[in-house]
Amino acid sequence: MFFVISWQNSFESILNKLWFIDKSLLIAEIVDILLPSLSSGKLEERDPLMISAPRRFGKTTNLCMLLSFFSGSLDKKIFMNLKIKDSTAMEWRGKFNVIYVTFGHFYGNIRSEEDCINACRTILHAAFRNFRYITSFLPEGDVIAFNKWCNEDSYLLKTKPEVGNGLKFLSRMCCRVRFK
């Protein structure tokens, strides 16, 4: 099973809603947290950055905003109409490969550990396919492993440990091609 997960236009459509609240300075806060690593051009391995909030508080909207900003999937002029426009964080717009995964498509369908592993396989397969373009920058051994996640048949054969390490492997590959 394969789902196309695309959020590229989500943030842009949210901007036109009556209830939109500009939280773009969250981007500047995240850049400030990461700035020592960003300035050196080498992201350090660190604890994950967790963004939490109560239900219906805009977590998905904020994640779509972060995706659009850091990946550069939306035109810069869109961010020039938000509070972030005067921030030095603007120099980091469009500089990163952003891995965005969601379990939203599986809501209510995960009833067992095996369902969860299968959902993770499908989500990782879609994520790897979204980054297929980086294979031209990777060593041959990594390309072979990467392509096994992209292949319509072989990703279904991934074991539980391989699924558990899939996102880490994709992250490492994207870091090798970090700055676009």
Secondary structure as the mmCIF struct_conf table of DSSP 4:
data_model
#
loop_
_struct_conf.conf_type_id
_struct_conf.id
_struct_conf.beg_label_comp_id
_struct_conf.beg_label_asym_id
_struct_conf.beg_label_seq_id
_struct_conf.end_label_comp_id
_struct_conf.end_label_asym_id
_struct_conf.end_label_seq_id
TURN_TY1_P TURN_TY1_P1 GLN A 8 ASN A 9
HELX_RH_AL_P HELX_RH_AL_P1 SER A 10 LEU A 15
TURN_TY1_P TURN_TY1_P2 ASN A 16 ASN A 16
BEND BEND1 LYS A 17 LYS A 17
TURN_TY1_P TURN_TY1_P3 LEU A 18 TRP A 19
TURN_TY1_P TURN_TY1_P4 SER A 24 SER A 24
HELX_RH_AL_P HELX_RH_AL_P2 LEU A 25 SER A 40
TURN_TY1_P TURN_TY1_P5 GLY A 41 GLY A 41
HELX_LH_PP_P HELX_LH_PP_P1 LEU A 43 GLU A 45
HELX_LH_PP_P HELX_LH_PP_P2 ASP A 47 LEU A 49
TURN_TY1_P TURN_TY1_P6 ARG A 55 ARG A 56
BEND BEND2 PHE A 57 GLY A 58
HELX_RH_AL_P HELX_RH_AL_P3 LYS A 59 SER A 71
TURN_TY1_P TURN_TY1_P7 GLY A 72 GLY A 72
BEND BEND3 LEU A 74 LEU A 74
HELX_RH_AL_P HELX_RH_AL_P4 LYS A 76 PHE A 79
TURN_TY1_P TURN_TY1_P8 MET A 80 ASN A 81
BEND BEND4 LEU A 82 LEU A 82
HELX_RH_3T_P HELX_RH_3T_P1 LYS A 83 ASP A 86
BEND BEND5 SER A 87 SER A 87
HELX_RH_3T_P HELX_RH_3T_P2 THR A 88 TRP A 92
TURN_TY1_P TURN_TY1_P9 ARG A 93 GLY A 94
BEND BEND6 PHE A 96 PHE A 96
HELX_RH_3T_P HELX_RH_3T_P3 GLY A 104 PHE A 106
TURN_TY1_P TURN_TY1_P10 TYR A 107 ASN A 109
BEND BEND7 SER A 112 SER A 112
HELX_RH_AL_P HELX_RH_AL_P5 GLU A 113 ASN A 130
TURN_TY1_P TURN_TY1_P11 PHE A 131 PHE A 131
HELX_RH_3T_P HELX_RH_3T_P4 ARG A 132 PHE A 137
BEND BEND8 LEU A 138 LEU A 138
HELX_RH_AL_P HELX_RH_AL_P6 GLU A 140 CYS A 150
BEND BEND9 ASN A 151 ASN A 151
TURN_TY1_P TURN_TY1_P12 GLU A 152 ASP A 153
HELX_RH_3T_P HELX_RH_3T_P5 SER A 154 LEU A 157
HELX_RH_AL_P HELX_RH_AL_P7 LYS A 160 ARG A 176
TURN_TY1_P TURN_TY1_P13 VAL A 177 VAL A 177
#
